[in-house]
Amino acid sequence: MSVVVEDSAVPRPAAVTVHNAHKWYGTHQVLSGVDLSVQPGQVTVILGPSGSGKSTLLRAVNHLEKLDIGHVSVDGELIGVRQHGDRLKELSERAILAQRGRIGFVFQSFNLFPHLTVLDNVAAAPVASRRRNRAQAQELARTLLARVGLADKADAYPRQLSGGQQQRVAIARALALEPGVILFDEPTSALDPELVREVLDVIKDLADSGTTLIVVTHEIGFAREVADTVVFLDGGRIVEQGPPAQVLDRPAHQRTREFLSRVL
């Protein structure tokens, strides 16, 4: 008997709001009052030098990093905390994990399970979260693998794939929980140059489908082509943000111009 899978590969896009985000590691301040709004279906690309707070900001969106001041909300729901009078109180780990299931995250190092096939890597999360039984999860996984161009690799193991293929599996895995937003933390930085394009093309297809994306990357051409908004972060602060044509071609801030002159 065939399994009917709903068309959940195109989830409802979510809005993301970061309000007054501050984060310290000891005495070192990594984020200094960041405010960011991402509308449903928009692609926001975050640029900046190493150590500027890009990855910390991204990880704060799904509460992998806990803010010291400020908060994050997705579709109006606070992430990782709840309002308790005039204070914010940490949610239970179980509640935080449930929220993370609605926020996809693609890491630069793939983080696939080496002992599982490609199919089972993608199907594991829907089964573990009890959103789907095993047959449904595997059928969805096959749909998503086809979407990222890897239908023929379902029975392979991660070690048998190129880096670009592994990252595409990681993207399919992020999609498997039907997230409202997907976060990408330098998704091509661990890849050989010739493999970068295949991953960026998959992300571009997601953008074209209307998925809400927040992407930390150094790929300026990708930002120019795909982003609705480019954010330049430096020293834990947003120095400049706006449409790609404005930030990349006519930056208003000297610090942005200096950065772009080194990477373009």
C-alpha positions in Angstrom: 0.0 0.0 0.0 1.4 3.4 -1.0 1.8 6.1 1.6 0.2 9.5 0.8 2.4 12.4 1.8 1.0 15.8 2.1 2.8 18.5 0.1 4.7 19.7 3.2 8.0 20.3 1.3 6.8 23.9 1.0 6.0 25.0 4.5 4.3 28.2 5.5 7.1 30.9 5.8 7.6 32.5 9.1 8.5 36.0 10.3 11.5 36.5 12.5 12.2 39.3 14.9 15.4 39.9 16.9 15.0 42.6 19.5 17.9 44.4 21.3 20.1 41.3 21.3 23.1 41.4 23.6 25.5 38.6 24.3 28.8 38.4 26.2 31.4 35.6 26.5 33.0 36.5 29.7 34.0 40.2 29.4 33.9 40.1 25.6 30.7 41.5 24.1 29.7 39.6 20.9 26.3 41.2 20.2 25.6 44.8 21.1 22.0 45.6 20.8 21.1 44.0 17.4 17.6 44.6 16.0 16.5 42.6 13.0 13.2 41.9 11.3 12.7 39.3 8.6 9.4 39.2 6.8 7.8 35.9 5.8 9.3 34.5 2.6 12.2 36.9 2.6 15.9 36.0 2.2 18.2 37.9 4.6 22.0 37.5 4.0 24.3 38.4 6.9 27.8 39.5 6.0 30.7 40.6 8.1 34.3 39.9 9.1 35.3 36.9 11.3 34.4 37.6 14.9 31.7 40.1 14.0 28.9 38.1 15.8 27.3 36.6 12.6 27.1 33.0 13.8 26.2 34.0 17.4 23.3 36.0 16.0 22.1 33.1 13.9 22.4 30.6 16.7 20.4 32.9 18.9 17.4 32.7 16.6 16.8 29.0 17.6 18.2 29.5 21.1 21.4 27.5 20.5 22.9 30.7 22.0 21.1 32.2 25.0 20.9 36.0 24.8 22.0 37.9 27.9 19.6 40.8 27.0 16.9 40.9 24.4 14.8 38.2 22.8 13.9 36.5 19.5 10.4 35.7 18.3 9.2 33.6 15.3 5.7 34.5 14.1 5.2 36.4 17.3 6.2 33.5 19.6 9.1 34.0 21.9 11.9 31.5 21.3 13.5 29.8 24.3 11.8 32.0 26.9 8.4 33.1 28.2 7.2 36.3 29.6 7.0 36.1 33.4 5.8 39.5 34.7 8.4 42.0 33.6 11.1 39.3 33.1 11.9 36.5 30.7 12.1 33.0 32.1 13.9 30.1 30.3 11.6 27.4 28.9 12.2 23.8 29.7 14.6 21.9 27.4 11.7 19.9 26.0 9.8 23.0 25.1 12.9 24.6 23.5 13.5 21.4 21.4 9.9 21.6 20.2 10.4 25.2 19.1 13.7 24.2 17.3 11.7 21.7 15.3 10.0 24.7 13.5 13.4 26.4 12.8 15.6 24.6 10.4 19.4 24.9 10.8 22.1 24.0 8.3 25.6 23.9 9.7 28.8 24.4 7.8 30.1 21.0 8.9 27.0 19.0 7.7 26.6 17.0 11.0 25.1 13.9 9.3 24.9 10.6 11.2 27.7 8.5 9.6 26.1 5.2 10.5 22.7 6.0 8.8 21.9 6.0 5.1 21.1 9.3 3.4 17.4 8.3 3.5 17.5 7.6 7.2 19.4 10.8 7.9 16.6 12.8 6.4 13.8 10.7 7.9 15.2 10.5 11.4 13.9 13.8 12.8 10.2 13.4 11.7 10.2 10.0 13.3 11.9 11.1 16.5 9.5 14.1 16.9 6.5 11.8 16.3 5.3 14.0 13.5 5.3 11.0 11.1 5.5 7.2 11.3 8.5 5.6 9.7 6.9 4.9 6.3 5.6 8.5 6.0 8.9 9.9 7.1 10.8 7.8 4.5 8.3 8.8 1.7 8.8 12.5 2.7 12.6 12.0 2.7 12.5 10.6 -0.8 10.5 13.6 -1.9 13.0 16.0 -0.3 16.0 14.2 -1.7 14.6 14.5 -5.1 14.1 18.2 -4.5 17.8 18.7 -3.7 18.8 16.5 -6.7 19.8 13.4 -4.7 17.0 10.9 -5.4 19.6 8.3 -6.5 21.6 8.6 -3.3 19.0 7.5 -0.8 20.8 4.2 0.1 24.3 5.7 0.2 26.1 6.6 3.4 27.5 10.1 4.1 31.1 8.8 3.6 30.2 7.9 0.0 29.2 11.4 -0.9 31.1 14.5 -1.9 31.0 17.5 0.5 28.4 19.3 -1.7 26.2 16.2 -1.7 26.5 15.9 2.1 25.4 19.5 2.5 22.5 19.0 0.2 21.4 16.1 2.4 21.7 18.4 5.4 19.4 20.8 3.6 16.9 18.1 2.9 17.1 17.1 6.6 16.4 20.6 7.7 13.3 20.7 5.4 12.0 17.4 6.8 10.6 19.0 9.9 8.6 21.5 7.8 10.2 24.6 9.3 8.9 28.1 9.0 12.4 29.5 8.6 15.7 27.9 7.7 19.0 29.2 9.1 22.3 28.7 7.2 25.6 29.1 8.9 28.2 29.6 6.2 26.9 26.5 4.3 29.6 26.5 1.7 32.7 27.3 3.8 33.7 23.7 4.3 33.4 22.9 0.5 35.9 22.8 -2.3 35.3 25.7 -4.6 34.0 23.6 -7.4 31.2 22.2 -5.1 30.0 25.6 -3.8 27.6 26.3 -6.8 25.6 23.1 -6.4 24.7 24.0 -2.8 24.0 27.6 -3.6 21.7 26.5 -6.4 19.6 24.5 -3.9 19.4 27.4 -1.5 18.4 29.6 -4.4 15.6 27.2 -5.3 14.4 27.4 -1.7 14.4 31.2 -1.9 12.4 31.0 -5.2 9.8 28.8 -3.5 9.1 31.5 -0.8 10.8 29.9 2.1 12.1 32.3 4.8 15.9 32.1 4.9 18.6 33.7 7.0 22.0 33.0 5.5 25.4 33.8 7.0 27.9 33.7 4.1 30.8 35.3 2.4 29.4 34.6 -1.1 28.8 38.1 -2.3 27.5 37.0 -5.7 24.9 34.8 -4.0 23.9 37.7 -1.8 23.5 40.0 -4.8 21.5 37.4 -6.7 19.2 36.0 -4.0 18.9 38.3 -1.0 16.0 40.6 -0.3 18.0 42.2 2.4 21.7 42.3 3.1 22.9 43.0 6.6 26.5 44.0 7.4 27.5 43.1 10.9 30.7 44.4 12.5 31.7 44.4 16.2 28.4 42.9 17.2 26.4 45.7 15.7 24.4 46.1 12.5 26.4 48.7 10.6 24.3 48.8 7.5 21.3 46.9 6.0 19.2 47.3 2.9 18.6 45.8 -0.6 21.7 44.2 -2.2 22.0 47.0 -4.8 22.3 49.5 -1.9 24.5 47.7 0.5 26.8 46.0 -2.0 27.0 48.6 -4.8 26.4 51.9 -2.9 27.3 51.3 0.8 26.8 54.3 2.9 29.2 53.3 5.7 33.0 53.4 5.4 33.3 50.2 7.3 31.1 48.4 4.8 33.2 49.8 1.9 36.4 48.6 3.5 35.0 45.1 4.0 33.7 44.8 0.5 36.9 46.1 -1.0 38.7 43.1 0.5 36.2 40.4 -0.5 35.1 41.5 -3.9 
